Amino acid sequence: MKKQLWKSLFLPLFIAAISFANFSRTTGAENVRAVQILSLIGAGMGLGVALAHVRILLGMKSGA
């Protein structure tokens, strides 16, 4: 179970990294467009899921 959680931690982090990189590469950051808002929401969702996995992993007792 713990190994499966570690593997599933990397997908949301990867999604968040791609979303944040996509947002930071766009020019004209003073005018936030709908695509940029969706990119930031995707990054936030990815980081939220990753943090939930980390919380579960840290809450598990070692040795299982």
DSSP file (Angstrom, degrees, kcal/mol; ACC not computed):
  #  RESIDUE AA STRUCTURE BP1 BP2  ACC     N-H-->O    O-->H-N    N-H-->O    O-->H-N    TCO  KAPPA ALPHA  PHI   PSI    X-CA   Y-CA   Z-CA
    1    1 A M     >        0   0    0      0, 0.0     4,-2.0     0, 0.0     5,-0.1   0.000 360.0 360.0 360.0 -43.3    0.0    0.0    0.0
    2    2 A K  H  >  +     0   0    0      1,-0.2     4,-2.0     2,-0.2     5,-0.1   0.883 360.0  51.1 -66.6 -37.7    2.8    2.4    0.9
    3    3 A K  H  > S+     0   0    0      1,-0.2     4,-2.0     2,-0.2    -1,-0.2   0.886 109.1  51.3 -66.1 -38.2    4.7    1.7   -2.3
    4    4 A Q  H  > S+     0   0    0      1,-0.2     4,-2.2     2,-0.2    -2,-0.2   0.879 108.6  51.3 -66.6 -38.0    1.5    2.3   -4.3
    5    5 A L  H  X S+     0   0    0     -4,-2.0     4,-0.7     2,-0.2    -2,-0.2   0.888 108.1  52.0 -66.7 -38.2    1.0    5.7   -2.6
    6    6 A W  H >X S+     0   0    0     -4,-2.0     4,-0.6     1,-0.2     3,-0.6   0.905 111.0  47.9 -63.2 -40.5    4.6    6.7   -3.4
    7    7 A K  H >X S+     0   0    0     -4,-2.0     3,-0.8     1,-0.2     4,-0.5   0.897 110.5  50.7 -66.9 -39.2    4.0    5.9   -7.0
    8    8 A S  H 3< S+     0   0    0     -4,-2.2    -1,-0.2     1,-0.2    -2,-0.2   0.562  98.1  70.1 -77.1  -6.3    0.7    7.8   -7.1
    9    9 A L  H <X S+     0   0    0     -4,-0.7     4,-1.2    -3,-0.6    -1,-0.2   0.801  91.5  58.4 -75.8 -30.0    2.4   10.9   -5.6
   10   10 A F  H <X S+     0   0    0     -3,-0.8     4,-2.3    -4,-0.6    -1,-0.2   0.801  94.3  62.7 -76.7 -29.0    4.5   11.7   -8.7
   11   11 A L  H  X S+     0   0    0     -4,-0.5     4,-2.4     2,-0.2     5,-0.2   0.951 106.0  43.2 -64.4 -49.8    1.6   12.1  -11.1
   12   12 A P  H  > S+     0   0    0      0, 0.0     4,-2.4     0, 0.0    -1,-0.2   0.874 114.5  51.9 -64.6 -33.0    0.0   15.1   -9.4
   13   13 A L  H  X S+     0   0    0     -4,-1.2     4,-2.2     2,-0.2    -2,-0.2   0.895 109.9  49.3 -66.6 -37.9    3.4   16.6   -8.9
   14   14 A F  H  X S+     0   0    0     -4,-2.3     4,-2.3     2,-0.2    -1,-0.2   0.911 111.6  48.5 -65.2 -43.2    4.1   16.2  -12.6
   15   15 A I  H  X S+     0   0    0     -4,-2.4     4,-2.5     1,-0.2    -2,-0.2   0.911 112.2  49.0 -63.3 -43.1    0.8   17.8  -13.5
   16   16 A A  H  X S+     0   0    0     -4,-2.4     4,-2.6     1,-0.2     5,-0.2   0.895 110.8  50.5 -64.3 -39.9    1.4   20.7  -11.2
   17   17 A A  H  X S+     0   0    0     -4,-2.2     4,-2.3     2,-0.2    -2,-0.2   0.910 112.0  46.6 -65.9 -41.9    4.9   21.2  -12.6
   18   18 A I  H  X S+     0   0    0     -4,-2.3     4,-2.4     2,-0.2    -2,-0.2   0.923 114.0  48.3 -65.5 -43.6    3.7   21.2  -16.2
   19   19 A S  H  X S+     0   0    0     -4,-2.5     4,-2.1     2,-0.2    -2,-0.2   0.920 113.9  45.7 -63.3 -43.9    0.9   23.6  -15.3
   20   20 A F  H  X S+     0   0    0     -4,-2.6     4,-2.4     2,-0.2    -1,-0.2   0.892 113.0  49.9 -68.5 -38.6    3.1   26.0  -13.4
   21   21 A A  H  X S+     0   0    0     -4,-2.3     4,-1.3    -5,-0.2    -1,-0.2   0.897 110.3  50.9 -65.6 -39.2    5.8   25.9  -16.2
   22   22 A N  H  X S+     0   0    0     -4,-2.4     4,-0.7     1,-0.2    -2,-0.2   0.903 112.1  47.3 -63.7 -41.0    3.1   26.6  -18.8
   23   23 A F  H >< S+     0   0    0     -4,-2.1     3,-0.6     1,-0.2    -2,-0.2   0.905 111.4  49.7 -67.3 -41.2    1.9   29.6  -16.8
   24   24 A S  H 3< S+     0   0    0     -4,-2.4    -1,-0.2     1,-0.2    -2,-0.2   0.718 106.2  57.2 -74.5 -19.3    5.3   31.0  -16.2
   25   25 A R  H 3< S+     0   0    0     -4,-1.3    -1,-0.2    -5,-0.2    -2,-0.2   0.697  83.6 100.3 -82.8 -19.7    6.3   30.8  -19.9
   26   26 A T    <<  -     0   0    0     -4,-0.7     3,-0.2    -3,-0.6     2,-0.2  -0.404  69.1-132.7 -72.1 142.5    3.4   32.9  -21.1
   27   27 A T  S    S+     0   0    0      1,-0.2    -1,-0.1    -2,-0.1    -2,-0.1  -0.543  81.5  42.8 -89.5 159.6    4.1   36.6  -22.0
   28   28 A G    >   +     0   0    0     -2,-0.2     3,-1.4     1,-0.1    -1,-0.2   0.939  59.1 170.3  73.5  48.9    1.9   39.4  -20.8
   29   29 A A  T 3   +     0   0    0      1,-0.3     3,-0.1    -3,-0.2    -1,-0.1   0.606  66.2  75.6 -69.8  -9.6    1.4   38.2  -17.3
   30   30 A E  T 3  S+     0   0    0      1,-0.2     2,-0.7     2,-0.0    -1,-0.3   0.788  93.4  54.9 -72.8 -24.4   -0.2   41.5  -16.4
   31   31 A N  S <  S-     0   0    0     -3,-1.4     2,-0.5     0, 0.0    -1,-0.2  -0.886  83.3-153.9-108.7 101.0   -3.4   40.5  -18.2
   32   32 A V        -     0   0    0     -2,-0.7     2,-0.2    -3,-0.1    -3,-0.1  -0.622  13.1-161.3 -80.1 123.8   -4.5   37.2  -16.8
   33   33 A R     >  -     0   0    0     -2,-0.5     4,-1.9     1,-0.1     5,-0.2  -0.508  33.0-103.1 -99.6 170.1   -6.5   35.2  -19.3
   34   34 A A  H  > S+     0   0    0      1,-0.2     4,-2.3     2,-0.2     5,-0.2   0.852 120.9  55.9 -62.6 -35.3   -8.9   32.3  -18.8
   35   35 A V  H  > S+     0   0    0      1,-0.2     4,-2.0     2,-0.2    -1,-0.2   0.893 107.2  49.4 -65.5 -38.6   -6.3   29.8  -20.0
   36   36 A Q  H  > S+     0   0    0      2,-0.2     4,-2.3     1,-0.2    -1,-0.2   0.879 109.0  52.3 -68.0 -37.0   -3.8   31.1  -17.4
   37   37 A I  H  X S+     0   0    0     -4,-1.9     4,-2.4     2,-0.2    -2,-0.2   0.922 110.2  48.5 -63.9 -43.1   -6.5   30.8  -14.7
   38   38 A L  H  X S+     0   0    0     -4,-2.3     4,-2.4     1,-0.2    -2,-0.2   0.872 109.7  53.0 -64.3 -35.6   -7.1   27.2  -15.7
   39   39 A S  H  X S+     0   0    0     -4,-2.0     4,-2.1     2,-0.2    -2,-0.2   0.915 110.6  46.2 -65.5 -42.7   -3.4   26.5  -15.6
   40   40 A L  H  X S+     0   0    0     -4,-2.3     4,-2.4     2,-0.2    -2,-0.2   0.872 111.4  52.0 -67.8 -36.5   -3.1   27.8  -12.1
   41   41 A I  H  X S+     0   0    0     -4,-2.4     4,-2.6     2,-0.2    -2,-0.2   0.915 109.7  50.1 -64.7 -41.6   -6.1   25.8  -11.0
   42   42 A G  H  X S+     0   0    0     -4,-2.4     4,-2.3     2,-0.2    -2,-0.2   0.898 110.9  49.0 -62.2 -40.5   -4.5   22.7  -12.4
   43   43 A A  H  X S+     0   0    0     -4,-2.1     4,-2.3     2,-0.2    -2,-0.2   0.909 112.1  48.7 -65.6 -41.2   -1.3   23.4  -10.6
   44   44 A G  H  X S+     0   0    0     -4,-2.4     4,-2.3     2,-0.2    -2,-0.2   0.895 111.5  48.9 -65.6 -40.1   -3.2   24.0   -7.4
   45   45 A M  H  X S+     0   0    0     -4,-2.6     4,-2.4     2,-0.2     5,-0.2   0.914 111.2  50.1 -65.9 -42.1   -5.2   20.8   -7.7
   46   46 A G  H  X S+     0   0    0     -4,-2.3     4,-2.1     1,-0.2    -2,-0.2   0.918 112.8  45.8 -62.1 -43.5   -2.0   18.8   -8.5
   47   47 A L  H  X S+     0   0    0     -4,-2.3     4,-2.5     2,-0.2    -1,-0.2   0.866 111.2  53.8 -68.2 -35.1   -0.2   20.2   -5.4
   48   48 A G  H  X S+     0   0    0     -4,-2.3     4,-2.0     2,-0.2    -2,-0.2   0.924 110.5  45.2 -64.5 -44.1   -3.3   19.6   -3.3
   49   49 A V  H  X S+     0   0    0     -4,-2.4     4,-2.1     2,-0.2    -2,-0.2   0.900 113.2  51.3 -65.7 -40.1   -3.5   16.0   -4.2
   50   50 A A  H  X S+     0   0    0     -4,-2.1     4,-2.3    -5,-0.2    -2,-0.2   0.908 109.6  49.5 -64.1 -41.5    0.2   15.6   -3.7
   51   51 A L  H  X S+     0   0    0     -4,-2.5     4,-2.4     2,-0.2    -1,-0.2   0.866 108.5  53.5 -66.0 -35.2    0.1   17.1   -0.3
   52   52 A A  H  X S+     0   0    0     -4,-2.0     4,-2.1     2,-0.2    -1,-0.2   0.901 109.5  48.8 -64.5 -39.7   -2.8   14.8    0.6
   53   53 A H  H  X S+     0   0    0     -4,-2.1     4,-2.7     2,-0.2    -2,-0.2   0.912 110.7  50.1 -65.2 -41.7   -0.7   11.8   -0.4
   54   54 A V  H  X S+     0   0    0     -4,-2.3     4,-2.6     1,-0.2     5,-0.2   0.904 109.5  51.7 -63.3 -40.2    2.3   13.1    1.7
   55   55 A R  H  X S+     0   0    0     -4,-2.4     4,-1.5     2,-0.2    -1,-0.2   0.908 111.7  46.4 -62.8 -41.5    0.0   13.5    4.7
   56   56 A I  H  X S+     0   0    0     -4,-2.1     4,-1.2     2,-0.2    -2,-0.2   0.926 113.1  49.5 -64.7 -44.8   -1.2    9.9    4.3
   57   57 A L  H  < S+     0   0    0     -4,-2.7     3,-0.3     1,-0.2    -2,-0.2   0.889 112.2  46.9 -64.0 -39.9    2.3    8.6    3.9
   58   58 A L  H  < S+     0   0    0     -4,-2.6    -1,-0.2     1,-0.2    -2,-0.2   0.784 110.0  55.0 -73.1 -25.1    3.6   10.5    6.9
   59   59 A G  H  < S+     0   0    0     -4,-1.5    -1,-0.2    -5,-0.2    -2,-0.2   0.703  90.0  92.5 -78.8 -19.8    0.6    9.3    9.0
   60   60 A M  S  < S-     0   0    0     -4,-1.2     2,-0.3    -3,-0.3    -3,-0.0  -0.487  84.2-114.8 -75.1 144.2    1.3    5.6    8.2
   61   61 A K    >   -     0   0    0     -2,-0.2     3,-0.8     1,-0.1    -1,-0.1  -0.583  34.5-112.7 -76.0 138.7    3.4    3.7   10.6
   62   62 A S  T 3  S+     0   0    0     -2,-0.3    -1,-0.1     1,-0.2    -4,-0.0  -0.356  95.4  47.0 -70.8 152.3    6.7    2.6    9.2
   63   63 A G  T 3         0   0    0     -2,-0.0    -1,-0.2     0, 0.0    -2,-0.0   0.407 360.0 360.0  99.6  -1.1    7.3   -1.1    8.7
   64   64 A A    <         0   0    0     -3,-0.8   -62,-0.1   -63,-0.0    -2,-0.1   0.464 360.0 360.0 -89.0 360.0    4.0   -1.9    7.0
